[in-house]
Amino acid sequence: MQELLAKEQQEEQVLRDITGVQRLEDVTFLDAVVDCSETSLSNLGEKMPLLRELKLNNSALSSVRDLGSKLRHLQVLWISHCGLLGLDGLSALPSLRELYAAFNQIDNLEPLAGKPTFPFKYA
């Protein structure tokens, strides 16, 4: 249990260092390169509840689901060059208005069905 708490505190300090902000609750934009096989982003929405723009280009993501289900206010998501095969998990981002997902191996756009029309950059 103590190890988990220490790891969480370490992850929060890394986020503070990346953003330059002490109160993660105030962060609205994050630009980072992350390997989700080593670092979990599933709690990002809990730590940064006001996050509106998330730039993860060149990160290693297995799925959009790696971002968790708490990014309620996220409006813009950059996930180009992330090795994604699909967009499963977009339904957990109800406020999403812009998606940039170029240079992935996405072959199924079905998760976009039912989403309001928004700019979608896919190459």
N, C-alpha and C positions, 0 to 999 in steps of 0.2 A: 504494500500500500504506500509506504514511504517513497519507494522508487517511482511509482506512478505520479505522485505529487511532485517530486523533484523533476521528473521529465516534463510535466505540464508547466512548471515554473520556468524551466529552461526554454521550452517552446515559446512561452509568452515573452521572455526576454529577447529571444531572436526576433520576434515580431516587432517589439519595441525598437530594436536596433535597426530593422529594415525600414520602419515607418518614421522613425525619429520622434515618435509620440509616446509619452508615458501612459496615457489613458487610452487603451485600445478601444474602449467604448466610443471614442470620438472619431475613429478612423473611417473615412468615407472612400478612400482610394488605396489600393495595394498593388504594387508591381513586384513580382518575385518569380524566381525559377525554383521549382520544388520537385523533388523525386518522391512521389506519393507512396512508393514502396518502402521508403525510409521515414518519411514525415507525414503524419496524418493531417489532413485539412478538414476532417469531418466536424470539428468543433469551431471552425472559423466563424460561423455565424453567431455563435454564442459569445465568442471573445470580441467580435467586431459587429455588433448588431446594426450599426448604421452604414455598413459597407455598401456602397452603390456601384463602384467600379472595381473589377478584379482583372488584373493582367497577369496571366500565367503562361505566356508564350514560351516555347522551348522547355516546358516542364514535362515530367513523366507522369501522365495520368492514365489509368486503365479505363476510367469511365468518368462522366460528369458526376456520377454518384459519389466519387471520391471527395466532392465538395460538401457533402452532408445535406441536411434538409432544413437548415436554419438561416439560410441567406435570403430572408424574406424581402429585403429592400434592394437586392442586387439588380441593377438596371443594365449594366454593360459588362460583358464577359469576353475576354480575349483568351483563346485557347489554341492558337495556331502552333503548328509544329510540336504537338504534344503526344503523337503516337496513338491518337484515338481511333477506334474502329466504329464507334457509334455515338449517338447523342442521348442515350438512355440516362435519365435523371433530370432532364430539363424541366420536368413537371414540378420539381421541388423548388424552382426559381420563379415564383408567380409574378414578380415585378420586372422580369427580364424584357428589355426593349431592343437591345442590340447584341448580336452574337458574331464574333469573328473567329472562325474555326478553319482557316485555310491550311493547306499542307498537312492534312491528316488522311487517314484511310477510311473515311466515313462513307458507308455505302447505303445507309438507311436513314432517310430524313423523316420517317414516320413520327418520331418524338416532337417534331415541329407542328404536327397536325393539331388543330385546336388552339394554337398560340395565335395571339393577334399578329397581324402583319407587322413585321419590323425588319430593319436592315439586317441582312444575313450575308456575311462574306464567306464564301466557300470556294476553294480552288483546289 
